[in-house]
Amino acid sequence: MAKLFLLIAVLFSFSVFGQEFTYKEKKEIKGYPDYIMDSKFSPFRNYFALTIGNNSIEIFDKDWNKIFTHQGNPKSVGGHLAFSPDEKYLAYAKYKSDNDIAIIRLKDQKVVQVLNGHAYNINKLEFSHDGKCLVSTSSDNTINIWAWENDQMILSQKIKYDDSVMGASFSFNDKYLVAGGYNKTIYLYEKKGNTYQLFDTIPGIKYRIYDLAFHPTKNEFISSSQYQVRRYRLENKKFNFKDSIEIRVNRTLRYNSTGDFVVFGKAQDVVILKMEENQMTEFEKIYRHGDYVFGGDFSDDGLFLTSFGSDKSSIVWELTGVSPSKKSLITNYMDGELTSAQKIILTADVINNILNKLDYKLTAPRDEFETTIQYNDRRAKLKSNVLNQLQNFTEKHFNIKKKSSVVEISIDRIVGYNADLGIYKIRFLETDAGVKIPIEDAKQFKKNWKNSVVVAEKKQSKDGVSFEYKNFKLVTPVSKNRFDVTLVENPFHIIKKTRNTSTQSDISEGDISKNHLNTEGEGALGVDRALVFATNIYDSFSELVNPVLDATTVADELQSNYFVQTELVINPTLKEAIEKIREYAKMDYGKNDNLLIFFAGHGIYDEVFKEGYVISRDSKSDDVAKTSYLSHSNLRTMVNNIPCDHILLVMDVCFGGTFDPLIASKSRGADIYTEVTNEEFIQRKKKYKTRLYLTSGGKEYVPDGRPGHHSPFARKFLESLRNYGGNDGILTINEIIQYIEKVEPQPRFGEFGDNEPGSDFIFLVK
């Protein structure tokens, strides 16, 4: 297994298009036994994949965890890959031999189909922009066009040539297809109905054609050969030669998502061309690989570049100054929360319509005088507006009928009936669903499913802009009976699933240890909650090994042995962290409820601003203004305003002690309560409003600890939890401090916000 690690590299910068272009090495993925033939990011950057010359493929998730690996025939030098535009599938050439293609479903990493339509080596794969077709080129002198039909790809069209075909590419609107190879001729096809028909050729190219790529937003394309890159543009219904640059190209070339740059390999260099209207120029050469560079690929959001080659490595570069695609803007506005149906409808026309209708005040960059809370309120409004438009376009795209507050949805197909469970599996709006239906009704439904519909209630969301679609029912045409529909995914909006490792309903009526302590009236106990954040993976900072382990263990301990409803949030972005805190700020709390907020990860202190910060997954290392960080002052304000009377904030991060400018640690003895009952003890502890914090250090760095062995602070914090409150089964903050006070560096404890003298924070053991 390849070991992923972060190399600290020099930051390079250049002036381009009025903004600063920078690149910085983020990861080197190496240690493979053969060449890296291809590497790419998926369209929404939830996956990264690379192929190896010994006919292997590896797929990683967005946290760089390897989730899939496969090796076919090692004698087949493979291969090439392509992600579908909805990020649902990955096509991988040379799956088991030189001439087959695996279709891998990404959500469960299953090979759902193997395509066998070529007789020899496959040279390139590319999905059409609408995701309905896949083109493959081959040294058997053919290109194949595959099309989806009932969740299977069929060979729709085969086109033959007199020599090997290397490159092929769809135009941005899929109207055109360009292909070429070793016979030094470019072939142009136009879509007519369901087939692509030849309408022009460009013969007489000086060198063999290695690759072709259409511009992502215009009717123009580029071709590469061993010594030249040429550009062609559609003018007067004909693609005419525009310009060229004499430069060596090792193999493939690719545009970034806006068409401003092209990347390829030249000997041992990664070369980036700047693509201006009337000229393409060599913009930058990156010398880092130890052998030939086969090519590169930009992520659609413009944040990363990957390069790969014969030195058996793939390098990931972090970028600034590269614009995201319009699709990535929509994805960003939605915080990545797009349903499968919404990903399908995001054509160029729909994207432009959505962006043109948005208020610039909502999409504008964050102002330096805008607080984090104000910015996130604005982003929430932006998300609501985009979601509303996505829902409207989803209804139009799938011809959904609307009747008052109800929508009617056609069924795409039926999958089958499970008689034992009484569930019929159906499919509509790009999602699977189960219908609880008796056998006799199921038989009638099978005969009339094409005339059946799924109905759902459509109601205004709390944001007053978008809509909620719920209570999905199957309505059969004959009996008009209604049956409950359970969705794998709501097609109209993402429903977030949170990890509640323990809920109040889990506590039985006979749970003596807690019910015995309940008193009449206000209730001495209330509800205990824990919100636990942990970050191991960072876009711009070195990765850590223990925070997720630490936080998961703490959450499990609270769930298993204490009366705590626990939610774990792993590797959140700044926005995700703030939104989650905001979610807890909107909850209803009783007078005796407790809330623990726990942070594990990187922290930093700014000597100029005299401010400490929690570093989020997407915080930028070069962010001088620190707007991509969670400042301690903002965190204090947000946590203090959560309407829960008893809050403890625990921060296992560097410089955590700077959370409060006045660090104070006061020990409170527990012996003064030895003569009172547990009920009286708890009532006294909960009499005053609590705003306390506990951090793993002061104004200094704190160690992460050995991999898999917890940080020093987390080890002692867990030790205090596992004391289980001693004889009385009540764990106080004072008891926790006794366990962690000798950790180096010294932890800090204090109060903030509206804390009242005499307050405390307690955990009750089951």
C-alpha positions in Angstrom: 0.0 0.0 0.0 1.3 3.3 -1.0 2.2 5.6 1.9 0.7 9.1 1.5 2.7 11.9 3.0 3.0 15.7 2.8 6.2 17.2 1.5 7.0 20.8 2.5 7.7 22.6 -0.7 8.6 26.1 -1.8 5.7 28.2 -2.8 5.9 29.7 -6.3 3.9 32.6 -7.5 3.2 34.4 -10.8 0.9 37.1 -12.0 -1.8 35.8 -14.2 -5.1 37.4 -15.3 -4.7 40.0 -12.5 -4.5 37.4 -9.8 -1.7 35.5 -8.2 -1.1 32.0 -9.5 0.7 29.8 -7.0 1.4 26.1 -6.7 2.7 24.1 -3.8 3.4 20.4 -3.4 0.8 18.8 -1.2 1.2 15.1 -1.5 3.5 12.6 -3.2 1.9 9.2 -3.8 4.7 6.8 -4.5 6.1 3.4 -3.7 4.5 1.7 -6.7 6.2 -1.2 -8.6 5.5 0.4 -12.0 4.8 3.6 -13.9 1.7 5.7 -13.0 -0.2 5.8 -16.2 -3.0 8.2 -15.2 -4.4 10.1 -12.2 -7.5 12.2 -11.8 -9.8 13.9 -9.4 -13.6 13.2 -9.7 -15.8 16.1 -10.8 -16.9 17.0 -7.2 -13.5 16.0 -5.8 -14.9 13.3 -3.5 -12.6 10.7 -5.1 -9.1 10.5 -6.5 -7.9 7.6 -8.7 -4.7 6.5 -10.3 -3.7 3.6 -12.6 -0.4 1.7 -12.5 1.6 0.1 -15.3 1.2 -3.4 -13.8 -2.5 -3.1 -14.7 -3.7 -1.9 -11.4 -6.1 0.8 -10.2 -6.4 2.5 -6.8 -9.3 4.8 -5.7 -9.1 7.1 -2.7 -11.9 9.0 -1.0 -11.6 12.7 -0.2 -9.8 12.0 3.0 -7.1 10.0 1.1 -8.3 6.7 2.4 -7.8 3.9 -0.1 -11.2 2.4 -0.8 -10.6 0.3 -3.8 -7.8 -1.6 -5.5 -7.6 -4.1 -8.3 -5.0 -5.7 -10.4 -5.7 -7.4 -13.7 -3.2 -9.2 -16.0 0.2 -7.6 -15.0 1.4 -8.2 -18.6 -1.2 -5.7 -19.8 0.3 -2.2 -19.4 -2.6 -0.3 -18.1 -4.5 1.9 -18.1 -6.8 4.9 -18.5 -9.7 6.1 -16.5 -12.6 8.5 -16.7 -15.2 9.7 -14.1 -18.8 10.2 -15.1 -19.9 13.8 -14.7 -22.3 12.9 -11.9 -19.5 11.2 -10.1 -21.5 8.0 -9.9 -19.2 5.8 -12.0 -15.6 5.4 -13.0 -14.6 3.7 -16.2 -11.3 1.9 -16.1 -9.6 0.5 -19.2 -7.5 -2.7 -19.2 -9.5 -4.1 -16.3 -8.3 -7.7 -16.8 -6.6 -7.5 -20.2 -5.6 -5.0 -22.8 -9.0 -4.6 -24.4 -11.7 -4.5 -21.7 -13.3 -1.6 -19.7 -14.6 -1.9 -16.1 -17.5 0.2 -15.0 -17.1 0.8 -11.3 -20.0 2.2 -9.2 -18.3 4.5 -6.8 -20.7 4.5 -3.8 -20.0 0.9 -3.0 -16.9 0.3 -5.2 -18.5 -2.5 -7.2 -17.6 -3.5 -10.7 -21.1 -3.5 -12.2 -20.1 -4.2 -15.8 -17.2 -5.1 -18.0 -17.2 -3.9 -21.6 -15.7 -6.0 -24.3 -15.7 -4.3 -27.6 -12.1 -3.8 -28.6 -9.6 -6.2 -30.0 -6.5 -4.6 -28.8 -5.0 -1.9 -26.6 -7.3 0.9 -25.3 -5.8 4.4 -25.4 -8.3 6.8 -24.0 -11.7 7.0 -22.2 -14.0 10.0 -21.9 -17.6 10.4 -20.8 -19.9 12.9 -22.6 -20.8 15.9 -20.5 -24.4 14.7 -20.0 -23.1 11.4 -18.8 -25.1 9.4 -21.3 -22.2 8.2 -23.5 -18.6 6.9 -23.1 -16.1 7.0 -25.9 -13.1 4.6 -26.0 -10.2 4.7 -28.5 -8.0 1.8 -29.4 -5.0 0.5 -31.3 -7.3 -1.9 -33.0 -8.0 1.1 -35.3 -11.5 1.8 -33.9 -13.4 4.1 -31.5 -16.4 2.8 -29.7 -19.3 4.9 -28.4 -21.1 3.3 -25.5 -24.5 4.5 -24.3 -26.5 3.8 -21.1 -29.6 1.6 -21.5 -31.4 0.3 -18.4 -28.4 0.8 -16.1 -26.1 -1.0 -18.6 -23.7 0.4 -21.1 -24.3 -1.0 -24.6 -22.1 -0.6 -27.7 -24.0 2.1 -29.6 -21.6 2.9 -32.4 -18.3 1.6 -33.7 -16.2 3.7 -36.1 -13.2 2.2 -38.0 -10.0 3.8 -39.2 -6.8 2.7 -41.0 -4.5 3.1 -38.0 -4.4 3.4 -34.2 -6.8 5.9 -32.7 -5.3 7.7 -29.7 -7.4 10.7 -28.7 -11.1 11.6 -28.7 -13.1 14.3 -26.9 -16.7 15.6 -26.6 -17.5 19.2 -27.0 -18.9 21.0 -24.0 -22.5 20.5 -25.1 -21.9 17.1 -26.6 -22.8 18.3 -30.1 -19.4 17.4 -31.5 -16.9 14.6 -31.1 -13.3 14.9 -32.3 -10.9 11.9 -32.8 -7.4 11.3 -34.2 -4.4 9.2 -34.0 -1.4 7.7 -35.9 -2.7 8.4 -39.4 -2.1 12.1 -38.9 -5.8 13.1 -39.6 -8.4 14.7 -37.4 -12.0 13.5 -37.7 -14.9 15.6 -36.6 -18.4 14.2 -35.9 -21.7 16.0 -35.3 -24.5 14.4 -33.2 -27.6 13.6 -35.2 -30.2 11.9 -33.2 -28.5 9.2 -31.2 -25.4 8.8 -33.4 -22.4 10.9 -34.3 -21.9 11.4 -38.0 -18.7 12.5 -39.8 -19.0 16.0 -41.1 -15.4 17.1 -41.6 -11.7 15.9 -41.6 -8.5 17.8 -41.2 -5.7 15.8 -43.0 -2.1 16.5 -43.5 -1.0 16.9 -39.8 2.8 16.8 -39.7 3.1 14.4 -36.8 1.2 11.5 -35.3 -1.6 12.7 -33.0 -1.2 11.8 -29.4 -4.3 13.3 -27.9 -7.2 15.8 -28.5 -9.2 17.8 -26.0 -12.2 20.1 -26.5 -12.4 23.4 -24.6 -14.7 23.1 -21.6 -17.0 26.0 -22.5 -16.3 26.9 -26.2 -16.4 25.2 -29.6 -12.7 24.9 -30.0 -10.2 22.0 -29.4 -6.5 21.3 -29.2 -4.4 18.5 -30.5 -1.0 17.2 -29.4 1.8 15.4 -31.1 5.4 14.7 -30.2 6.5 18.3 -31.1 3.5 20.5 -31.4 0.2 21.6 -29.9 -2.4 23.0 -32.4 -5.7 24.8 -31.7 -8.8 24.8 -33.9 -11.9 26.9 -33.5 -15.5 26.7 -35.0 -16.1 29.5 -37.4 -18.8 29.6 -40.1 -19.8 26.0 -39.3 -16.3 24.7 -39.8 -13.4 24.0 -37.4 -10.4 26.1 -38.7 -6.8 26.1 -37.6 -6.2 29.0 -35.2 -2.6 28.8 -33.9 0.0 26.4 -32.6 3.1 26.2 -30.4 6.2 24.1 -31.1 6.7 22.1 -27.9 7.2 18.4 -27.1 4.3 16.6 -25.6 5.0 13.2 -23.9 1.4 11.9 -24.1 -1.9 13.3 -22.9 -3.0 17.0 -22.5 -5.9 18.4 -20.6 -7.6 21.7 -20.0 -8.5 23.1 -16.6 -12.2 23.5 -16.0 -12.4 27.0 -17.4 -10.1 26.6 -20.4 -7.5 29.1 -19.2 -4.8 26.5 -18.9 -3.6 23.3 -20.4 -1.3 20.8 -18.7 0.9 18.0 -20.1 4.3 16.4 -19.7 7.4 17.5 -21.5 10.3 15.1 -20.8 10.7 15.4 -17.0 8.7 18.6 -16.6 5.1 19.4 -15.9 4.2 22.1 -18.4 1.3 24.5 -18.1 0.2 26.5 -21.1 -1.7 29.8 -20.8 -4.6 29.8 -23.3 -5.4 33.4 -24.3 -7.8 34.3 -27.0 -5.3 34.6 -29.8 -2.2 33.0 -28.4 -1.1 30.1 -26.3 2.2 30.4 -24.4 4.3 28.3 -22.2 3.4 29.7 -18.8 5.2 27.4 -16.3 7.4 24.4 -16.1 7.5 22.4 -12.9 10.5 20.2 -12.5 9.9 17.7 -9.7 9.5 14.2 -11.2 12.5 12.0 -11.5 11.6 10.7 -14.9 9.2 11.3 -17.8 5.9 13.0 -17.0 3.0 11.4 -18.8 0.5 14.1 -18.1 -1.5 16.0 -15.5 -5.1 16.9 -14.5 -6.7 19.9 -12.8 -9.5 19.4 -10.3 -12.7 21.1 -11.4 -12.7 23.4 -8.4 -9.3 24.8 -9.5 -7.7 24.0 -6.1 -5.5 21.1 -7.1 -3.4 19.7 -9.9 -2.1 16.2 -10.2 0.8 15.0 -12.3 2.0 11.4 -13.0 4.8 9.6 -14.8 7.4 6.9 -15.2 9.1 7.7 -11.9 6.3 5.6 -10.4 4.7 8.5 -8.5 1.7 10.9 -8.7 2.2 14.3 -7.2 -0.7 16.5 -6.0 -0.2 20.2 -6.1 -2.2 22.8 -4.3 -3.1 25.8 -6.4 -4.3 29.4 -6.1 -5.2 31.8 -8.9 -7.0 29.1 -10.9 -10.7 29.7 -11.3 -13.2 27.0 -10.5 -15.7 25.7 -13.1 -19.2 27.1 -12.9 -20.4 23.7 -11.8 -17.9 23.9 -8.9 -19.4 27.3 -8.0 -22.8 25.7 -7.7 -21.3 22.8 -5.7 -19.5 25.3 -3.4 -22.7 27.4 -2.8 -24.5 24.1 -1.9 -21.6 23.0 0.4 -21.3 19.9 -1.8 -24.8 18.8 -0.8 -26.1 17.8 -4.3 -28.4 14.9 -4.8 -27.9 12.4 -7.7 -30.8 14.0 -9.6 -29.4 17.5 -9.2 -25.9 16.4 -10.4 -27.6 15.0 -13.5 -29.4 18.2 -14.4 -26.4 20.5 -14.0 -26.0 21.1 -17.7 -24.3 24.2 -19.0 -27.6 26.0 -19.6 -29.0 25.2 -16.2 -25.8 26.3 -14.5 -25.8 29.6 -16.4 -29.5 30.2 -15.5 -28.8 29.6 -11.8 -25.8 31.8 -11.6 -27.4 34.7 -13.6 -30.3 34.8 -11.2 -28.2 35.0 -8.0 -27.8 38.3 -6.1 -24.2 39.5 -6.2 -24.5 40.6 -2.6 -24.9 36.9 -1.7 -22.1 35.6 -3.9 -19.5 38.3 -3.1 -16.3 37.3 -1.4 -16.1 37.8 2.4 -15.4 41.3 3.4 -12.7 41.9 6.0 -15.2 43.7 8.2 -17.8 40.9 8.0 -17.9 38.7 11.1 -18.0 34.9 10.8 -21.6 34.8 11.9 -22.6 37.5 9.4 -20.8 35.7 6.6 -22.4 32.3 7.4 -25.8 33.9 7.6 -25.2 35.2 4.1 -24.0 31.8 2.9 -27.1 30.2 4.3 -29.3 32.5 2.3 -27.2 31.9 -0.8 -27.6 28.1 -0.4 -31.3 28.4 0.0 -31.6 30.4 -3.2 -29.5 27.9 -5.2 -31.4 25.0 -3.7 -34.7 26.6 -4.7 -33.5 26.9 -8.3 -32.1 23.4 -8.4 -35.5 22.1 -7.2 -37.3 24.0 -9.9 -35.0 22.7 -12.6 -35.3 19.2 -11.3 -39.0 19.3 -11.6 -38.7 20.7 -15.2 -36.0 18.2 -16.3 -38.0 15.1 -15.1 -41.4 16.5 -16.2 -42.8 16.4 -12.6 -46.5 17.3 -12.3 -47.5 19.7 -9.6 -51.0 19.7 -8.0 -51.3 22.3 -5.2 -48.8 21.2 -2.5 -48.3 17.7 -4.0 -45.9 16.5 -6.8 -46.4 13.5 -9.0 -43.3 11.6 -10.1 -43.1 8.9 -12.8 -41.4 5.6 -12.1 -38.4 4.8 -14.2 -38.4 1.1 -13.7 -39.2 -1.7 -11.2 -36.3 -3.7 -9.9 -38.1 -6.6 -8.1 -40.2 -7.8 -5.2 -39.0 -9.4 -1.9 -41.9 -11.5 -0.8 -40.4 -12.3 2.6 -40.1 -8.6 3.5 -43.1 -7.5 1.4 -41.0 -4.8 -0.2 -41.0 -3.8 -3.9 -37.8 -2.1 -5.1 -38.3 0.7 -7.6 -36.3 3.4 -9.2 -37.2 7.1 -10.0 -35.4 10.4 -10.1 -31.9 8.7 -10.1 -32.6 7.0 -6.8 -33.7 3.6 -5.5 -36.6 3.2 -3.2 -38.5 0.5 -1.3 -42.3 0.2 -1.2 -43.9 -1.7 1.6 -46.7 -3.5 -0.3 -48.7 -6.7 0.2 -48.2 -9.6 -2.3 -51.6 -9.3 -4.1 -51.2 -5.5 -4.5 -47.6 -6.1 -5.7 -48.8 -8.4 -8.4 -51.2 -5.8 -9.7 -48.5 -3.1 -9.4 -46.1 -5.2 -11.6 -48.7 -5.2 -14.4 -49.5 -1.5 -14.2 -46.2 0.1 -12.9 -45.8 2.4 -15.9 -49.1 4.0 -15.0 -48.4 4.3 -11.3 -46.9 7.4 -9.8 -45.0 8.4 -6.6 -46.5 11.4 -4.9 -44.9 13.6 -2.3 -45.8 16.6 -0.2 -44.1 19.8 -1.1 -43.9 22.4 1.6 -42.0 25.6 2.2 -38.8 25.1 4.2 -38.0 27.1 7.3 -35.7 29.3 5.2 -38.7 30.6 3.4 -37.1 30.1 0.0 -36.5 26.4 -0.8 -38.9 23.5 -0.3 -39.1 20.3 1.6 -40.3 17.2 -0.2 -41.6 14.5 2.2 -44.1 11.7 2.8 -43.5 9.9 -0.4 -46.2 7.4 -1.4 -46.8 5.0 -4.3 -50.2 5.4 -5.9 -51.4 2.4 -8.0 -53.6 3.3 -11.0 -56.4 0.7 -10.5 -57.1 0.6 -6.8 -55.7 4.1 -6.1 -54.2 2.6 -2.9 -51.3 4.4 -1.3 -48.1 2.6 0.0 -45.2 4.2 1.9 -42.0 4.7 0.0 -38.6 4.6 1.7 -35.9 6.5 -0.3 -32.3 5.7 -0.4 -31.8 9.4 -1.2 -34.3 12.3 -1.3 -33.9 13.6 -4.9 -34.8 17.1 -4.0 -32.5 17.9 -1.0 -29.9 16.2 1.1 -31.1 15.1 4.5 -28.1 15.1 6.8 -27.5 12.0 8.8 -25.8 12.6 12.1 -24.2 10.1 14.4 -26.3 10.0 17.6 -24.5 7.3 19.5 -26.9 7.5 22.3 -30.4 9.1 22.5 -32.8 9.7 25.3 -35.0 6.9 23.9 -32.2 4.4 24.6 -32.7 4.9 28.3 -35.3 2.4 29.6 -37.9 3.1 32.3 -36.1 0.7 34.6 -32.8 2.4 34.5 -32.4 2.8 38.2 -29.1 4.8 38.3 -30.6 7.8 36.6 -34.3 7.6 37.3 -33.5 7.3 41.0 -31.9 10.7 40.8 -34.9 12.4 39.1 -36.8 14.8 41.3 -40.2 16.4 40.8 -40.7 19.7 39.1 -37.8 21.0 37.0 -35.9 17.6 36.9 -32.5 17.6 38.4 -30.8 15.9 35.5 -31.9 17.3 32.2 -30.4 16.0 28.9 -26.6 15.6 28.4 -25.2 16.1 24.9 -21.6 16.0 23.5 -20.6 17.6 20.2 -17.2 16.3 19.2 -15.0 17.7 16.4 -11.9 15.9 15.1 -9.6 16.7 12.2 -6.8 14.6 10.9 -6.8 15.7 7.3 -6.0 19.3 6.2 -5.8 20.9 2.7 -2.9 23.2 3.6 -1.4 21.9 6.8 0.4 18.7 7.8 -1.8 15.7 8.6 -2.2 14.4 12.1 -2.6 10.8 13.2 -4.5 10.8 16.5 -7.4 13.4 16.6 -10.0 11.2 15.0 -9.0 8.2 17.2 -9.0 10.4 20.3 -12.4 11.9 19.6 -14.0 8.6 18.5 -12.8 7.0 21.7 -14.1 9.9 23.9 -17.4 9.8 22.1 -17.7 6.0 22.5 -16.8 6.2 26.2 -19.5 8.9 26.8 -22.0 6.9 24.9 -21.2 3.6 26.5 -20.8 4.6 30.1 -22.5 8.0 30.6 -25.9 9.4 29.9 -24.8 11.5 26.9 -26.2 12.0 23.4 -23.1 12.1 21.3 -22.4 13.4 17.8 -19.1 13.0 16.1 -18.0 15.4 13.3 -14.9 14.3 11.4 -12.6 16.5 9.3 -15.1 19.4 9.0 -14.5 22.5 7.0 -14.8 25.9 8.7 -18.3 26.3 7.4 -19.4 22.8 8.4 -18.0 23.3 12.0 -19.8 26.7 12.4 -23.0 25.3 10.9 -22.9 22.4 13.3 -22.4 24.8 16.3 -25.2 26.9 14.9 -27.4 23.9 14.8 -26.8 23.2 18.5 -27.5 26.9 19.2 -31.0 26.5 17.7 -31.9 23.5 19.9 -34.3 23.7 22.8 -32.6 23.2 26.2 -34.0 22.6 29.6 -32.7 24.4 32.7 -30.6 21.4 33.8 -29.2 20.3 30.4 -25.5 19.9 29.8 -23.5 20.4 26.6 -19.9 19.3 26.1 -18.1 20.6 23.0 -14.8 18.9 22.2 -12.2 19.9 19.6 -9.2 17.8 18.5 -6.8 18.9 15.8 -4.5 21.7 14.8 -4.4 25.1 16.5 -2.4 28.3 15.9 -1.7 31.6 17.6 -1.2 34.9 15.8 1.3 37.2 17.6 0.2 40.2 15.6 -3.6 39.9 16.2 -3.0 38.4 19.7 -5.6 35.8 18.8 -5.7 32.0 18.9 -7.4 29.9 16.2 -8.7 26.4 15.6 -7.5 25.3 12.2 -10.2 23.7 10.0 -9.8 21.2 7.2 -9.9 24.0 4.6 -8.0 26.7 6.4 -5.3 28.2 4.2 -1.7 28.3 5.3 -1.2 31.6 3.4 -4.3 33.3 4.8 -2.8 36.3 6.5 -6.2 37.7 7.6 -7.1 34.3 9.1 -10.6 34.4 7.6 -10.5 30.7 6.9 -9.8 29.9 10.6 -12.1 29.6 13.5 -10.9 32.4 15.9 -11.1 31.8 19.6 -13.0 35.1 20.0 -15.7 34.0 17.5 -15.8 30.6 19.2 -16.3 32.2 22.6 -19.2 34.3 21.3 -20.9 31.4 19.5 -20.6 28.9 22.4 -21.5 31.5 25.0 -24.8 32.3 23.1 -25.9 28.7 22.9 -29.0 28.7 25.1 -27.8 25.8 27.3 -27.1 26.7 30.9 -24.2 24.3 31.4 -21.5 24.1 28.8 -17.9 22.7 29.0 -15.6 23.4 26.1 -12.6 21.0 25.8 -9.9 21.8 23.2 -7.1 19.4 22.5 -5.3 21.7 20.0 -2.1 23.7 19.9 -2.3 27.1 21.6 -5.7 26.1 23.0 -5.0 27.9 26.3 -5.2 31.3 24.4 -9.0 30.7 24.2 -9.3 32.9 27.2 -6.9 35.9 27.5 -7.0 35.5 31.2 -5.9 31.9 31.8 -6.9 30.8 35.3 -7.1 27.4 36.9 -8.9 27.1 40.3 -9.2 23.8 42.1 -12.4 23.2 43.9 -12.5 20.5 46.5 -15.2 17.9 46.4 -15.1 17.1 50.1 -17.5 19.8 51.1 -20.3 17.8 49.4 -19.6 14.5 51.2 -22.4 14.9 53.6 -25.1 15.6 51.1 -27.2 13.2 49.0 -26.5 12.7 45.3 -29.7 14.6 44.5 -28.7 17.6 46.6 -25.2 17.5 45.2 -26.5 17.6 41.5 -29.0 20.4 42.3 -26.2 22.5 43.9 -23.9 21.9 40.9 -26.6 22.9 38.4 -27.8 26.0 40.3 -25.5 28.4 38.4 -24.9 29.0 34.7 -21.8 27.2 33.5 -19.3 28.4 30.8 -16.0 26.5 31.5 -13.2 25.5 29.2 -10.4 23.0 29.4 -7.5 23.0 27.0 -4.5 20.8 26.3 -2.0 23.6 26.8 -1.4 27.3 27.0 0.3 29.4 24.5 2.4 26.6 23.0 2.3 23.7 20.6 1.0 20.4 22.0 2.1 16.9 20.8 -0.1 14.7 18.7 1.4 11.5 20.3 2.4 8.2 18.8 0.1 6.9 15.9 -2.7 4.9 17.4 -1.9 5.8 21.0 -3.8 9.0 21.6 -2.4 12.4 22.4 -1.0 12.9 26.0 -3.9 15.1 26.9 -6.5 12.7 25.3 -5.0 9.7 27.2 -5.4 11.5 30.6 -8.9 12.8 29.7 -10.0 9.3 28.8 -8.4 8.1 32.1 -10.5 10.5 34.0 -13.7 9.3 32.1 -12.8 5.7 32.9 -12.6 6.4 36.6 -16.4 6.7 36.2 -16.9 9.3 38.9 -15.6 7.2 41.8 -17.9 5.8 44.4 -20.8 8.2 43.8 -20.8 7.7 40.0 -20.7 11.5 39.4 -17.7 12.9 37.5 -17.0 16.5 38.1 -14.7 18.9 36.3 -12.5 19.0 39.4 -12.0 15.3 39.2 -11.1 15.6 35.5 -8.5 18.3 36.3 -6.8 16.1 38.9 -6.1 13.5 36.1 -4.8 15.9 33.4 -3.0 18.6 35.5 0.4 16.8 35.3 0.4 16.5 31.5 3.1 18.3 29.6 2.6 21.0 28.4 0.3 21.9 31.3 -3.4 22.0 30.4 -5.4 25.1 31.2 -8.8 25.5 32.8 -10.9 28.6 33.2 -14.2 30.3 32.6 -15.6 32.5 29.8 -18.7 34.4 28.8 -21.6 34.4 31.2 -20.2 31.9 33.7 -21.5 32.4 37.2 -19.4 32.0 40.3 -19.9 28.5 41.9 -20.8 26.8 38.6 -19.6 23.3 37.7 -20.0 20.7 35.0 -20.8 17.0 35.8 -21.2 13.7 34.0 -23.5 11.0 35.3 -22.3 7.4 35.0 -24.8 4.7 33.9 
